[in-house]
Amino acid sequence: MQDLLQKFENKRPEIVFEWKDPETEAVGWVVINSLRGGAAGGGTRMRLGL
């Protein structure tokens, strides 16, 4: 199981979108790890320095 977890953690995402707000210098990303299987999950993290 540990091998599978490490393989997942080391795999590059399929798509990464980067967003930058020129007025506030905020930066954000949308990361899609895989488009296979139809399952989805995610979260939102918003804080300075993350």
Residue pairs with C-beta under 8 A, 6 or more apart in sequence:
11 33
13 31
13 32
13 33
14 32
14 33
14 34
14 35
15 30
15 31
15 32
15 35
16 29
16 30
16 31
16 32
17 29
17 30
17 31
18 27
18 28
18 29
19 27
19 28
19 29
19 30
20 26
20 27
20 28
21 27
